[in-house]
Amino acid sequence: MSNTIPKRNEVPAKDKWDLSSIFKDLNEWEDALKEIPALTKKVVEYKGKLGTSKENLLSALKALEAAELKLETVYHYVSLQHEADEDDSSATERYGKAMMAYTDLQSEISFFDPELQAIDETVLRKWIEEPEFADYKIYIEKNLYFKKYILSEKEERILSLQSQSAQTADTVFSVLTNVDINKTFGTVKLEDGSDLQLTQSTFSVFMHSQDRKVRETAYKQFYKKFEENQNTIAALYAGSVNQDVFSMRARGYNSSLEASLYGNKVPVSVYTNLIECIHKNLPTLHEYYSIRKKALGVDELRHYDVYVPLVKSVETHTTFEEAVEICRNALAPLGKEYTDTFCDGILNGWTDRYENVGKRSGAFSSGCYIGKPYILLNYKENNIRDLFTLAHEGGHSMHSWYSVQNNPFMCYEYTIFEAEVASTFNEELVFEYLLKTAKDNEMKKYLLAMRADDILATLHRQTMFAEFELKTHEMVENGTPLTAENLRKTYRDLLELYFGPEMHFEENSDMEGLRIPHFYTAFYVYKYATGISAALALAHRVVNGGEKEREDYFKFLKSGGSRYPIESLKVAGVNMESTEPVQAACDEFASIVKQLKEIL
């Protein structure tokens, strides 16, 4: 692989996503942006008239749909350009214009929800049973579910006007860490003597190095830069939490957690039960770290020792095209339509494959109603985990594809709670396929060790992150301001609890808690843990079942936003209100740990 990170304009077209399924070019985007005020005006024409007749309500809903669809498309196009190169000032300017358009629209239509909910509910429910309301019935029913937390028209307008500034902490954190700090890490010498630039994306490459000195150097170099900016980053995260608490209190929720879960109809007990269940199973996690310490042959297990593959003799190199074909074979239990759509899309324009200067770190899938379900990657051929990332993000994109195909615009979006099921389901099938086709015992050992790490990262680590988010929000809700000092102490306490007595941390290891971008979307990460629990259960059900089990899973993929997540997962065959799926995932992890103990 190249040791030089290319600029965006140096990346070949075949390695970048093709955004022409949204807009052909920037001129078409500019034209669409200019249409939004007129579309907004059409919605506003129905102000004060929603409840006068079902005809007016239907026309108003159609006007709202047209405006929001146009806005979604306009925003989606430039947000992808912005994420691909945050160094591009013109892309940043267009992104700003889209955000302003979003704020203006939300401000102008802030009357809609309060006025809709002011309609006599008996009358409204009678209207939406009419066939012409079919595309809007679910939207209205979900709107009514929020009724007790919707404020007056004036209050809703004030909140909507604040929506853009509410993103400031997230925006600044992203620019600070992905652009400004990301340029300052320097280089680290690899095992072969060559220098590789240290970035947020290449950090994982160093952490997977078999050379402990490489890992240590990269780790200390990395966190030193974050520590130099700790007060700024802590202030940004405090601002994000304060924004969450403000919104919660403005609407009258009991807590930020309740405010976050309410919209998906997820009981708070699902969140707290997850943490409690993982706590009960921490001894197995601690045993795993003890096994890792012995396998690595180190006197003290350090934080930079937890990601390196345990089986040293197995090296992997998987080209992007090879990774796609592995996914095709692994996902075969889902049928030809699924695998053909998945592979053709990823190879032909859905995916932005490799790292470039200014590109957001990590990976994501992002789809809208018009256009393809795009995937951003920072794919590395010598990191097999990136194969699993491809399968994971592809699961999101296929979920989006089925949702768009089977639902009207006003109820096509599924929740993140459900999304992490579809993505982790794919990872499980890829693991089972690779384990079954492994050519020797060393590869099987490698895969088992890697799978233990993957379950750990998704189940245990994300629960730790979720617990940190809960604690920080409770601190602010109880009147304790967030500072770099108490944030670091809170995170260090959790590090010591989850990693157990074998782990020795550096003085700045707790800076990890201040570099995680998901924390700026509060109470998001727990869904990875519930997602893998549901996914493991469903993958076992589909692979070992028949046509009914597969069709149940596709009913889930096709649900979009037509059901609440707990309900849609029940349709698929798993009940997340119970702790059984989480405990079953812990049991699977324990089984793998037992096998590792025997073979290592």
C-alpha positions as CSV (number, residue, x, y, z in Angstrom):
1,M,0.0,0.0,0.0
2,S,1.1,3.6,-0.5
3,N,2.5,5.4,2.5
4,T,1.4,8.7,1.2
5,I,-2.2,9.9,1.8
6,P,-3.5,11.4,-1.5
7,K,-5.3,14.6,-1.9
8,R,-9.0,14.4,-2.9
9,N,-8.3,15.5,-6.5
10,E,-5.6,12.7,-6.8
11,V,-8.1,9.9,-6.1
12,P,-9.1,7.9,-9.2
13,A,-12.8,8.1,-10.1
14,K,-13.3,4.4,-9.7
15,D,-12.4,4.7,-6.1
16,K,-14.9,7.5,-5.3
17,W,-18.6,7.4,-5.0
18,D,-20.7,8.5,-8.0
19,L,-23.1,11.1,-6.6
20,S,-24.8,11.6,-10.0
21,S,-27.8,9.5,-8.8
22,I,-28.7,12.5,-6.6
23,F,-27.7,15.4,-8.9
24,K,-25.9,15.4,-12.2
25,D,-23.7,18.3,-11.3
26,L,-23.4,21.4,-9.0
27,N,-25.6,23.4,-11.3
28,E,-28.5,21.0,-10.8
29,W,-27.9,21.1,-7.1
30,E,-27.9,24.9,-7.1
31,D,-31.2,24.9,-9.0
32,A,-32.7,22.5,-6.4
33,L,-31.5,24.7,-3.5
34,K,-33.2,27.7,-5.0
35,E,-36.5,25.7,-5.2
36,I,-36.7,25.2,-1.5
37,P,-38.1,28.7,-0.5
38,A,-41.0,28.3,-2.9
39,L,-41.8,24.8,-1.7
40,T,-41.6,26.1,1.8
41,K,-44.1,28.9,1.0
42,K,-46.6,26.3,-0.3
43,V,-46.5,24.6,3.1
44,V,-47.0,27.9,4.9
45,E,-50.1,28.7,2.8
46,Y,-51.9,26.0,4.9
47,K,-51.1,27.6,8.2
48,G,-54.3,27.7,10.2
49,K,-56.1,25.5,7.7
50,L,-54.9,21.9,8.6
51,G,-58.0,21.1,10.6
52,T,-60.6,22.7,8.5
53,S,-61.0,19.8,6.2
54,K,-59.4,16.5,5.3
55,E,-58.7,17.9,1.8
56,N,-56.7,20.8,3.2
57,L,-54.8,18.4,5.4
58,L,-54.0,16.1,2.6
59,S,-52.8,19.0,0.3
60,A,-50.7,20.3,3.2
61,L,-49.1,16.9,3.7
62,K,-48.2,16.7,0.1
63,A,-46.7,20.1,0.2
64,L,-44.7,19.2,3.3
65,E,-43.5,16.0,1.6
66,A,-42.3,17.9,-1.5
67,A,-40.4,20.4,0.6
68,E,-38.7,17.9,2.9
69,L,-37.8,15.5,0.1
70,K,-36.2,18.4,-1.8
71,L,-34.3,19.5,1.3
72,E,-33.2,16.0,2.1
73,T,-31.8,15.5,-1.4
74,V,-30.0,18.9,-1.4
75,Y,-28.5,18.4,2.1
76,H,-27.4,14.8,1.4
77,Y,-25.5,15.6,-1.8
78,V,-23.3,18.3,-0.2
79,S,-22.9,16.5,3.2
80,L,-21.3,13.6,1.3
81,Q,-19.0,16.0,-0.5
82,H,-18.1,17.7,2.8
83,E,-17.4,14.4,4.6
84,A,-15.1,13.3,1.7
85,D,-12.9,16.4,2.0
86,E,-13.3,18.8,4.9
87,D,-10.3,20.7,3.5
88,D,-12.5,21.7,0.5
89,S,-13.7,25.2,1.4
90,S,-16.2,25.3,-1.4
91,A,-17.8,22.0,-0.2
92,T,-17.9,23.5,3.3
93,E,-19.6,26.6,2.0
94,R,-22.2,24.5,0.1
95,Y,-22.8,22.4,3.3
96,G,-23.3,25.6,5.2
97,K,-25.9,26.7,2.6
98,A,-27.8,23.4,3.0
99,M,-27.8,23.8,6.8
100,M,-29.2,27.3,6.5
101,A,-31.9,26.0,4.2
102,Y,-32.7,23.3,6.7
103,T,-32.9,25.8,9.5
104,D,-35.1,28.2,7.4
105,L,-37.5,25.4,6.4
106,Q,-37.8,24.0,10.0
107,S,-38.5,27.5,11.2
108,E,-41.2,28.2,8.7
109,I,-43.0,24.9,9.1
110,S,-42.7,24.9,12.9
111,F,-46.5,25.5,13.0
112,F,-47.2,22.2,11.4
113,D,-46.9,19.7,14.3
114,P,-48.6,21.7,16.9
115,E,-51.5,22.5,14.5
116,L,-51.7,18.9,13.4
117,Q,-52.0,17.8,17.0
118,A,-54.6,20.4,17.8
119,I,-57.0,18.7,15.4
120,D,-59.6,16.6,17.3
121,E,-57.9,13.2,17.6
122,T,-61.2,11.3,16.8
123,V,-61.7,13.3,13.7
124,L,-58.0,13.0,12.6
125,R,-57.9,9.3,13.1
126,K,-61.1,8.9,11.0
127,W,-59.5,11.0,8.2
128,I,-56.3,9.0,8.0
129,E,-58.2,5.7,7.5
130,E,-59.2,7.1,4.0
131,P,-57.1,5.4,1.2
132,E,-55.7,8.8,0.0
133,F,-53.9,9.2,3.4
134,A,-52.1,5.8,3.1
135,D,-48.7,7.4,2.5
136,Y,-49.1,9.7,5.5
137,K,-50.9,7.6,8.1
138,I,-47.8,6.3,9.9
139,Y,-46.3,9.8,9.9
140,I,-49.4,11.2,11.6
141,E,-49.7,8.3,14.1
142,K,-46.0,8.8,15.1
143,N,-46.7,12.6,15.3
144,L,-49.5,11.9,17.7
145,Y,-47.2,9.8,19.9
146,F,-45.1,12.9,20.5
147,K,-48.1,15.0,21.3
148,K,-47.3,15.6,25.0
149,Y,-43.8,16.8,24.2
150,I,-44.6,19.1,21.3
151,L,-44.5,22.8,22.4
152,S,-46.5,25.8,21.2
153,E,-45.9,27.1,17.7
154,K,-43.8,30.0,18.9
155,E,-41.7,27.7,21.1
156,E,-41.2,25.2,18.3
157,R,-40.1,28.0,16.0
158,I,-37.5,29.2,18.6
159,L,-36.1,25.6,18.9
160,S,-36.0,25.2,15.1
161,L,-34.1,28.5,14.7
162,Q,-31.5,27.1,17.1
163,S,-31.0,23.8,15.2
164,Q,-28.0,24.9,13.2
165,S,-26.1,26.5,16.1
166,A,-26.9,23.4,18.1
167,Q,-24.5,21.5,15.8
168,T,-21.6,23.8,16.6
169,A,-19.9,21.5,19.1
170,D,-20.1,18.5,16.7
171,T,-18.9,20.6,13.7
172,V,-15.9,22.1,15.6
173,F,-14.9,18.8,17.1
174,S,-14.9,17.2,13.6
175,V,-12.8,20.0,12.1
176,L,-10.5,20.1,15.0
177,T,-9.8,16.3,15.1
178,N,-10.1,15.4,11.4
179,V,-8.3,18.4,10.0
180,D,-6.3,20.5,12.4
181,I,-5.0,17.9,14.9
182,N,-5.0,15.2,12.2
183,K,-2.2,17.1,10.4
184,T,0.0,17.2,13.5
185,F,0.5,13.6,14.5
186,G,3.7,13.2,12.4
187,T,5.0,9.8,11.1
188,V,5.8,6.5,12.8
189,K,8.4,4.0,11.6
190,L,7.0,0.7,10.6
191,E,8.5,-2.7,11.1
192,D,10.1,-2.6,7.7
193,G,11.8,0.7,8.4
194,S,9.5,2.8,6.3
195,D,7.7,5.8,7.7
196,L,3.9,6.0,7.6
197,Q,1.9,9.1,8.4
198,L,-0.1,8.8,11.6
199,T,-3.7,9.9,11.2
200,Q,-7.0,9.0,12.8
201,S,-7.5,6.5,10.0
202,T,-4.0,4.9,10.1
203,F,-4.0,4.7,13.9
204,S,-5.7,1.3,13.6
205,V,-2.9,0.1,11.3
206,F,-0.3,0.9,14.0
207,M,-2.4,-0.7,16.7
208,H,-2.5,-3.9,14.7
209,S,1.3,-4.0,14.3
210,Q,3.0,-7.1,15.7
211,D,5.9,-4.8,16.7
212,R,5.1,-3.6,20.2
213,K,7.5,-0.6,19.9
214,V,5.5,0.6,16.8
215,R,2.3,0.3,18.8
216,E,3.7,2.1,21.8
217,T,5.2,4.9,19.8
218,A,2.0,5.5,17.7
219,Y,-0.2,5.3,20.8
220,K,1.8,7.8,22.8
221,Q,2.3,10.1,19.9
222,F,-1.4,10.0,19.1
223,Y,-2.8,10.7,22.6
224,K,-0.2,13.3,23.3
225,K,-1.7,15.5,20.7
226,F,-5.2,15.0,22.0
227,E,-4.0,15.8,25.6
228,E,-2.5,19.0,24.3
229,N,-6.0,20.0,23.2
230,Q,-7.9,18.4,26.2
231,N,-9.5,21.6,27.5
232,T,-10.8,22.6,24.1
233,I,-12.2,19.2,23.4
234,A,-13.7,18.9,26.9
235,A,-15.4,22.2,26.4
236,L,-16.8,21.0,23.1
237,Y,-18.2,17.8,24.6
238,A,-19.6,19.7,27.6
239,G,-21.4,22.0,25.1
240,S,-22.9,19.0,23.3
241,V,-24.1,17.5,26.6
242,N,-25.5,20.9,27.7
243,Q,-27.4,21.1,24.5
244,D,-28.9,17.7,25.1
245,V,-30.0,18.7,28.6
246,F,-31.4,22.0,27.4
247,S,-33.5,20.2,24.7
248,M,-34.7,17.6,27.3
249,R,-35.7,20.2,29.8
250,A,-37.3,22.5,27.2
251,R,-39.7,19.7,26.1
252,G,-40.3,18.3,29.6
253,Y,-38.7,14.9,29.5
254,N,-37.4,13.4,32.8
255,S,-33.9,12.8,31.5
256,S,-31.7,13.1,28.4
257,L,-31.8,9.3,28.2
258,E,-35.6,9.2,28.1
259,A,-35.7,12.0,25.6
260,S,-33.4,10.1,23.3
261,L,-35.2,6.8,23.6
262,Y,-38.8,8.0,23.6
263,G,-39.0,8.6,19.8
264,N,-38.2,5.0,19.1
265,K,-40.5,3.8,21.8
266,V,-37.6,2.0,23.4
267,P,-38.0,1.6,27.2
268,V,-35.3,3.1,29.4
269,S,-35.0,-0.4,30.9
270,V,-33.5,-1.7,27.6
271,Y,-30.5,0.7,28.1
272,T,-30.0,0.1,31.8
273,N,-30.6,-3.7,31.6
274,L,-27.8,-3.8,28.9
275,I,-25.3,-2.2,31.3
276,E,-26.3,-4.4,34.1
277,C,-26.1,-7.6,32.0
278,I,-22.6,-6.7,30.8
279,H,-21.5,-5.9,34.3
280,K,-22.6,-9.4,35.4
281,N,-20.5,-10.9,32.6
282,L,-17.3,-8.8,33.1
283,P,-15.4,-11.7,34.7
284,T,-15.3,-13.4,31.3
285,L,-14.0,-10.2,29.7
286,H,-11.3,-10.0,32.3
287,E,-10.4,-13.6,31.7
288,Y,-10.0,-12.8,28.0
289,Y,-7.5,-10.0,28.8
290,S,-5.6,-12.5,31.0
291,I,-5.4,-14.9,28.0
292,R,-4.3,-12.0,25.8
293,K,-1.5,-11.1,28.2
294,K,-0.2,-14.6,28.2
295,A,-0.5,-15.0,24.4
296,L,1.4,-11.9,23.8
297,G,4.1,-12.9,26.3
298,V,4.2,-9.4,28.0
299,D,4.9,-8.7,31.6
300,E,2.3,-6.0,31.7
301,L,-0.7,-5.7,29.4
302,R,-0.9,-2.2,28.1
303,H,-3.8,-0.4,26.3
304,Y,-1.9,-0.4,23.0
305,D,-1.7,-4.3,23.3
306,V,-5.5,-4.9,23.0
307,Y,-5.9,-4.6,19.2
308,V,-3.0,-6.5,17.8
309,P,-4.1,-9.9,16.4
310,L,-3.2,-12.7,18.8
311,V,-2.2,-15.2,16.1
312,K,1.1,-13.7,14.8
313,S,1.7,-16.2,12.0
314,V,-1.3,-15.3,9.9
315,E,-0.9,-12.3,7.6
316,T,-3.8,-11.1,5.5
317,H,-4.0,-9.0,2.3
318,T,-7.4,-8.6,0.8
319,T,-8.0,-6.2,-2.2
320,F,-11.2,-4.3,-2.3
321,E,-12.5,-6.4,-5.1
322,E,-11.6,-9.6,-3.3
323,A,-13.4,-8.3,-0.2
324,V,-16.6,-7.8,-2.2
325,E,-16.5,-11.3,-3.6
326,I,-16.0,-12.7,0.0
327,C,-19.1,-10.8,1.0
328,R,-21.0,-12.2,-2.0
329,N,-20.3,-15.7,-1.0
330,A,-20.8,-15.2,2.8
331,L,-24.2,-13.5,2.3
332,A,-25.5,-16.2,0.0
333,P,-28.0,-17.4,2.6
334,L,-29.9,-14.1,1.9
335,G,-30.4,-15.0,-1.7
336,K,-29.3,-13.8,-5.1
337,E,-31.2,-10.5,-5.2
338,Y,-29.6,-9.4,-2.1
339,T,-26.0,-10.4,-3.0
340,D,-26.2,-9.0,-6.6
341,T,-27.6,-5.7,-5.5
342,F,-25.0,-5.5,-2.7
343,C,-22.0,-6.3,-4.8
344,D,-23.0,-4.4,-8.0
345,G,-23.7,-1.3,-5.9
346,I,-20.5,-1.4,-3.9
347,L,-18.4,-2.0,-7.1
348,N,-20.2,0.6,-9.2
349,G,-20.5,4.0,-7.5
350,W,-21.9,3.4,-4.0
351,T,-18.6,3.5,-2.2
352,D,-15.8,6.0,-1.5
353,R,-13.1,3.4,-0.9
354,Y,-9.8,4.8,0.5
355,E,-8.4,7.5,2.7
356,N,-7.6,11.0,1.3
357,V,-6.4,14.2,2.9
358,G,-9.3,15.9,4.7
359,K,-11.6,12.9,4.5
360,R,-13.6,11.9,7.6
361,S,-12.1,9.1,9.6
362,G,-13.9,5.8,10.1
363,A,-16.8,4.6,7.9
364,F,-20.5,5.2,7.5
365,S,-23.4,4.4,5.2
366,S,-25.7,7.3,4.2
367,G,-28.7,7.0,2.0
368,C,-31.7,9.2,1.2
369,Y,-34.9,8.6,-0.6
370,I,-33.5,9.7,-4.0
371,G,-30.1,8.4,-4.9
372,K,-28.0,5.4,-3.9
373,P,-27.3,4.3,-0.3
374,Y,-23.7,5.6,-0.3
375,I,-20.8,4.2,1.8
376,L,-17.7,6.1,3.1
377,L,-14.7,3.8,3.9
378,N,-11.1,4.3,4.6
379,Y,-10.3,0.7,3.4
380,K,-6.9,-0.8,4.1
381,E,-5.9,-4.0,2.2
382,N,-3.7,-5.4,5.0
383,N,-6.3,-4.9,7.8
384,I,-8.9,-7.8,7.6
385,R,-11.2,-5.8,10.0
386,D,-11.8,-3.5,7.0
387,L,-13.4,-6.5,5.2
388,F,-15.8,-6.7,8.1
389,T,-16.4,-2.9,8.0
390,L,-17.3,-3.3,4.3
391,A,-19.8,-6.0,5.2
392,H,-21.1,-3.9,8.1
393,E,-21.7,-0.7,6.1
394,G,-23.1,-2.7,3.2
395,G,-25.6,-4.1,5.6
396,H,-26.7,-0.6,6.4
397,S,-26.9,0.3,2.7
398,M,-29.0,-2.8,1.8
399,H,-31.3,-2.0,4.7
400,S,-31.7,1.5,3.2
401,W,-32.2,0.0,-0.3
402,Y,-35.1,-2.3,0.9
403,S,-36.6,0.5,3.0
404,V,-36.8,2.9,0.0
405,Q,-38.2,0.1,-2.2
406,N,-41.0,-0.7,0.1
407,N,-42.1,2.5,1.9
408,P,-43.4,6.0,1.0
409,F,-41.0,8.9,1.7
410,M,-42.8,10.0,4.9
411,C,-42.1,6.7,6.7
412,Y,-39.1,5.1,4.9
413,E,-36.4,5.9,7.5
414,Y,-35.6,3.1,9.9
415,T,-34.0,3.9,13.3
416,I,-30.4,3.5,14.3
417,F,-31.6,0.9,16.8
418,E,-32.6,-1.3,13.9
419,A,-29.7,-0.3,11.6
420,E,-27.1,-1.9,13.8
421,V,-28.9,-5.2,13.5
422,A,-28.7,-5.3,9.7
423,S,-25.0,-4.4,9.6
424,T,-23.8,-6.7,12.4
425,F,-25.9,-9.5,10.9
426,N,-23.7,-9.3,7.8
427,E,-20.5,-9.4,9.9
428,E,-21.6,-12.6,11.6
429,L,-22.3,-14.3,8.2
430,V,-18.8,-13.2,6.9
431,F,-17.2,-14.6,10.1
432,E,-19.0,-17.9,9.7
433,Y,-18.0,-18.1,6.1
434,L,-14.4,-17.4,6.6
435,L,-14.2,-19.8,9.5
436,K,-15.8,-22.6,7.4
437,T,-13.5,-22.0,4.4
438,A,-10.3,-21.5,6.4
439,K,-7.5,-23.6,4.9
440,D,-5.6,-24.4,8.1
441,N,-5.9,-24.4,11.8
442,E,-3.8,-21.2,12.1
443,M,-6.4,-19.3,10.1
444,K,-9.1,-20.7,12.3
445,K,-7.2,-19.6,15.4
446,Y,-6.8,-16.2,13.8
447,L,-10.5,-15.8,13.0
448,L,-11.6,-17.0,16.5
449,A,-9.3,-14.5,18.1
450,M,-10.5,-11.8,15.8
451,R,-14.1,-12.6,16.3
452,A,-13.6,-12.4,20.1
453,D,-12.1,-8.9,19.6
454,D,-15.0,-7.9,17.3
455,I,-17.7,-9.0,19.7
456,L,-15.8,-7.4,22.5
457,A,-15.6,-4.1,20.6
458,T,-19.2,-4.1,19.7
459,L,-20.8,-5.5,22.8
460,H,-18.6,-4.7,25.8
461,R,-16.8,-1.6,24.6
462,Q,-19.9,0.1,23.2
463,T,-21.7,-0.6,26.5
464,M,-18.8,1.0,28.3
465,F,-19.2,4.0,26.0
466,A,-22.9,4.0,26.7
467,E,-22.3,4.0,30.4
468,F,-19.9,7.0,30.1
469,E,-22.6,8.9,28.1
470,L,-25.2,8.1,30.8
471,K,-22.9,9.3,33.6
472,T,-21.9,12.5,31.9
473,H,-25.5,13.5,31.1
474,E,-26.5,12.6,34.7
475,M,-23.7,14.8,36.0
476,V,-25.0,17.8,34.1
477,E,-28.6,17.0,35.0
478,N,-27.7,16.9,38.7
479,G,-25.8,20.2,38.5
480,T,-22.2,19.2,38.0
481,P,-20.4,21.1,35.2
482,L,-18.2,19.0,32.9
483,T,-14.5,19.7,32.9
484,A,-11.5,17.9,31.4
485,E,-10.6,16.7,34.9
486,N,-13.9,15.1,35.8
487,L,-14.5,13.7,32.3
488,R,-11.2,12.0,32.4
489,K,-11.7,10.6,35.9
490,T,-15.1,9.3,34.9
491,Y,-13.7,7.6,31.8
492,R,-10.7,6.2,33.7
493,D,-12.9,4.6,36.3
494,L,-14.8,2.8,33.5
495,L,-11.6,1.8,31.8
496,E,-10.4,0.1,35.0
497,L,-13.8,-1.5,35.6
498,Y,-14.2,-3.0,32.1
499,F,-10.6,-4.0,31.4
500,G,-9.9,-5.4,34.9
501,P,-6.8,-6.0,36.9
502,E,-4.5,-7.2,34.1
503,M,-4.5,-3.8,32.3
504,H,-2.0,-1.1,33.0
505,F,-3.0,2.3,31.5
506,E,-0.9,5.2,30.5
507,E,-1.4,8.6,32.3
508,N,-3.3,9.9,29.3
509,S,-5.2,6.7,28.3
510,D,-8.4,8.3,29.5
511,M,-8.1,10.8,26.7
512,E,-9.7,8.1,24.6
513,G,-13.1,9.3,26.1
514,L,-12.6,12.7,24.5
515,R,-11.8,11.6,20.9
516,I,-14.9,9.5,20.1
517,P,-17.2,11.3,17.5
518,H,-20.2,9.2,18.3
519,F,-20.5,11.0,21.7
520,Y,-21.8,14.0,19.8
521,T,-24.9,12.1,18.9
522,A,-25.9,11.2,22.4
523,F,-27.1,7.7,23.4
524,Y,-26.2,6.3,20.0
525,V,-23.5,3.8,20.8
526,Y,-25.6,1.4,22.9
527,K,-27.4,0.4,19.7
528,Y,-24.2,-1.3,18.6
529,A,-24.4,-3.5,21.6
530,T,-28.1,-4.2,21.3
531,G,-27.6,-4.6,17.6
532,I,-25.0,-7.3,17.8
533,S,-27.1,-9.1,20.4
534,A,-30.1,-9.1,18.0
535,A,-27.9,-9.8,15.0
536,L,-26.3,-12.9,16.4
537,A,-29.7,-14.3,17.3
538,L,-31.2,-13.5,13.9
539,A,-28.1,-14.8,12.0
540,H,-28.4,-18.1,13.8
541,R,-32.1,-18.2,13.2
542,V,-31.8,-17.5,9.4
543,V,-28.8,-19.8,8.7
544,N,-30.3,-22.7,10.7
545,G,-33.9,-22.1,9.6
546,G,-35.9,-22.3,6.4
547,E,-37.7,-20.0,4.0
548,K,-40.0,-18.6,6.8
549,E,-37.0,-17.5,8.9
550,R,-35.4,-15.8,5.9
551,E,-38.7,-14.1,5.0
552,D,-39.1,-12.9,8.5
553,Y,-35.7,-11.2,8.3
554,F,-36.7,-9.6,5.0
555,K,-39.9,-8.3,6.6
556,F,-37.7,-6.6,9.0
557,L,-35.4,-5.1,6.3
558,K,-38.5,-3.9,4.4
559,S,-40.1,-2.3,7.4
560,G,-38.3,1.0,7.1
561,G,-40.0,3.4,9.5
562,S,-43.4,1.7,9.3
563,R,-42.9,0.1,12.7
564,Y,-41.2,1.0,15.9
565,P,-37.9,-0.9,16.3
566,I,-38.8,-3.2,19.1
567,E,-41.9,-4.3,17.1
568,S,-40.0,-4.7,13.8
569,L,-37.4,-6.9,15.6
570,K,-40.2,-9.0,17.0
571,V,-41.4,-9.6,13.5
572,A,-37.9,-10.7,12.6
573,G,-37.9,-13.1,15.5
574,V,-36.1,-11.5,18.5
575,N,-37.4,-9.7,21.6
576,M,-35.1,-6.9,22.8
577,E,-37.2,-6.0,25.8
578,S,-35.8,-9.2,27.3
579,T,-32.2,-9.6,28.4
580,E,-32.0,-13.0,26.7
581,P,-30.4,-11.8,23.4
582,V,-27.7,-9.8,25.4
583,Q,-27.0,-12.8,27.6
584,A,-26.9,-15.1,24.6
585,A,-24.3,-12.8,23.0
586,C,-22.3,-12.8,26.2
587,D,-22.5,-16.6,26.2
588,E,-21.2,-16.8,22.6
589,F,-18.3,-14.6,23.6
590,A,-17.6,-16.9,26.6
591,S,-17.6,-19.9,24.3
592,I,-15.0,-18.3,22.0
593,V,-12.9,-17.3,25.0
594,K,-13.0,-20.9,26.2
595,Q,-11.8,-22.1,22.8
596,L,-9.0,-19.5,22.7
597,K,-7.8,-20.6,26.1
598,E,-7.5,-24.1,24.9
599,I,-5.7,-23.4,21.6
600,L,-3.5,-20.5,22.7
